[in-house]
Amino acid sequence: MAEAPSKIESMRKWVVEHKLRAVGCLWLTGISSSIAYNWSRPNMKPSVKIIHARLHAQALTLAALVGSACVEYYDNKYGSSGPKVDKYTSQYMAHAHKD
Protein backbone atom coordinates (compact mmCIF):
# COMPACT_ATOMS: atom_id res chain seq x y z
CA MET A 1 0.00 0.00 0.00
CA ALA A 2 1.38 3.46 -0.90
CA GLU A 3 2.29 5.73 1.96
CA ALA A 4 0.63 9.16 2.05
CA PRO A 5 3.02 12.04 1.24
CA SER A 6 4.24 14.08 4.18
CA LYS A 7 3.08 17.66 4.77
CA ILE A 8 6.44 19.05 3.61
CA GLU A 9 6.39 16.90 0.47
CA SER A 10 2.85 18.09 -0.30
CA MET A 11 3.92 21.72 0.14
CA ARG A 12 7.02 21.21 -2.05
CA LYS A 13 4.90 19.66 -4.78
CA TRP A 14 2.44 22.56 -4.66
CA VAL A 15 5.28 25.13 -4.87
CA VAL A 16 6.82 23.27 -7.84
CA GLU A 17 3.49 23.29 -9.66
CA HIS A 18 2.54 26.89 -8.73
CA LYS A 19 5.82 28.81 -8.54
CA LEU A 20 4.53 32.21 -9.60
CA ARG A 21 1.43 31.95 -7.43
CA ALA A 22 3.63 31.13 -4.41
CA VAL A 23 5.92 34.10 -5.09
CA GLY A 24 2.91 36.40 -5.65
CA CYS A 25 1.24 35.30 -2.41
CA LEU A 26 4.46 35.80 -0.51
CA TRP A 27 4.83 39.29 -2.05
CA LEU A 28 1.24 40.22 -1.14
CA THR A 29 1.69 38.97 2.41
CA GLY A 30 4.99 40.82 2.72
CA ILE A 31 3.73 44.16 1.49
CA SER A 32 0.53 43.90 3.55
CA SER A 33 2.39 43.11 6.76
CA SER A 34 5.00 45.79 6.07
CA ILE A 35 2.31 48.43 5.47
CA ALA A 36 0.54 47.35 8.66
CA TYR A 37 3.80 47.59 10.62
CA ASN A 38 4.79 50.95 9.14
CA TRP A 39 1.33 52.44 9.71
CA SER A 40 1.68 51.67 13.41
CA ARG A 41 4.67 54.04 13.54
CA PRO A 42 3.26 57.59 13.85
CA ASN A 43 6.49 59.56 13.35
CA MET A 44 6.84 58.78 9.60
CA LYS A 45 5.24 60.48 6.61
CA PRO A 46 2.84 58.28 4.57
CA SER A 47 5.09 58.43 1.50
CA VAL A 48 8.03 57.09 3.54
CA LYS A 49 5.82 54.33 4.95
CA ILE A 50 4.85 53.23 1.43
CA ILE A 51 8.45 53.32 0.23
CA HIS A 52 9.58 51.20 3.19
CA ALA A 53 6.77 48.72 2.59
CA ARG A 54 7.76 48.44 -1.08
CA LEU A 55 11.42 47.86 -0.19
CA HIS A 56 10.55 45.17 2.35
CA ALA A 57 8.27 43.44 -0.14
CA GLN A 58 10.91 43.69 -2.87
CA ALA A 59 13.52 42.02 -0.64
CA LEU A 60 11.04 39.32 0.30
CA THR A 61 10.20 38.75 -3.38
CA LEU A 62 13.86 38.36 -4.28
CA ALA A 63 14.25 35.84 -1.47
CA ALA A 64 11.17 33.98 -2.73
CA LEU A 65 12.52 33.90 -6.29
CA VAL A 66 15.84 32.51 -5.04
CA GLY A 67 13.95 29.93 -3.01
CA SER A 68 11.84 29.03 -6.04
CA ALA A 69 14.99 28.62 -8.14
CA CYS A 70 16.44 26.32 -5.46
CA VAL A 71 13.26 24.22 -5.45
CA GLU A 72 13.34 24.02 -9.25
CA TYR A 73 17.01 23.01 -9.22
CA TYR A 74 16.42 20.36 -6.57
CA ASP A 75 13.38 19.04 -8.42
CA ASN A 76 15.26 18.83 -11.72
CA LYS A 77 18.29 17.20 -10.15
CA TYR A 78 16.62 14.77 -7.77
CA GLY A 79 12.93 14.68 -8.68
CA SER A 80 10.31 13.75 -6.16
CA SER A 81 11.69 10.26 -5.52
CA GLY A 82 15.21 11.16 -4.41
CA PRO A 83 18.53 11.30 -6.28
CA LYS A 84 18.42 10.28 -9.91
CA VAL A 85 20.85 7.71 -11.25
CA ASP A 86 21.78 8.20 -14.88
CA LYS A 87 22.07 5.25 -17.25
CA TYR A 88 25.89 5.27 -17.20
CA THR A 89 26.04 5.03 -13.43
CA SER A 90 23.52 2.18 -13.38
CA GLN A 91 25.47 0.34 -16.14
CA TYR A 92 28.70 0.79 -14.19
CA MET A 93 27.09 -0.46 -11.00
CA ALA A 94 25.66 -3.50 -12.84
CA HIS A 95 29.10 -4.42 -14.27
CA ALA A 96 30.94 -3.72 -11.03
CA HIS A 97 28.72 -6.10 -9.07
CA LYS A 98 28.79 -8.96 -11.65
CA ASP A 99 32.04 -10.35 -10.33
N, C-alpha and C positions, 0 to 999 in steps of 0.2 A: 504494500500500500504506500502511496506517495506521501511524503511528509509535507505538511503545510509550510509555506515560506514564512520566514521570520518577519517581524515588523520592519526591521532595518532593510531586509531584502525587498520587501514590498515597496518601501519608500524609495529605494535606489532604482527599482524598476520604473516607478512612476516618474522620477526625475529624468531618467534616460528617455522615456517616451514623451515627456512634456517639458523639455529644457527651457524653452522661451517662456512658457507659462510660469514655471518655477522662479525664473529670474524676475519676471514681471511682478509676481506676487511678493517676492522679497523686496523689490524696489518700492512697491506701494506700501508695504508694512513699514519699511524704513523711513520713507518720507512722512508718513502719517505720524509715526511715533516721534520723529524728530521735530515736526511742527508742534505736536502736543507738548513736548518737553520745552521747546523754545518759547512757546506762548505762556508757559508758567513763569518765565523770567521777565519781570516787569521793567527792568532797566535797559531794554534793547528796543530799537526802533523796529517796526514791522518789516521793513525792507531787509534789515540785517537778519531778522529771524528767518525770513524766507530763504535768503542766501545760505545761511547755515544749514537749514533743512535740506536744501538742494545738494550742498557739499557732502553732508552725511549720507544722503541717499545715493549719491554718485559713488562714494567710496564703497558702500555696501553692494552696489550693483557690480562694480569691478571685482569685488571679492566673490560675488555669486557667479560671475562669468568665469573666473579662474577655477572655482569649484566645479562648475559645469564642464569645463574643459578637462579637469582631472577625472571626473566621472566618465566622460566620453573616452578618454585615453584608457582608463582601467577596463571599461566595457569592451573596447576594441581589442585590447591585449589579452584579457583573461576571459571575457564573456561572463555569463551568469553562472557557469558551472565550474569556475576555477581556472587555473592556468591552462592555456592551450598547448598542445604538443603538436608541432608540425610533423609532416610526413617523414622528413629526414631523420628527426630525432627518434620517431617510433621505429623506423627501419633500422637505425643503429642499435637501438635497444633490443630489437628482435634478434639481430645477428650476434650481439654481444652475449646474449643469454642462451644461445643455441648450444654452446660448448658444454 
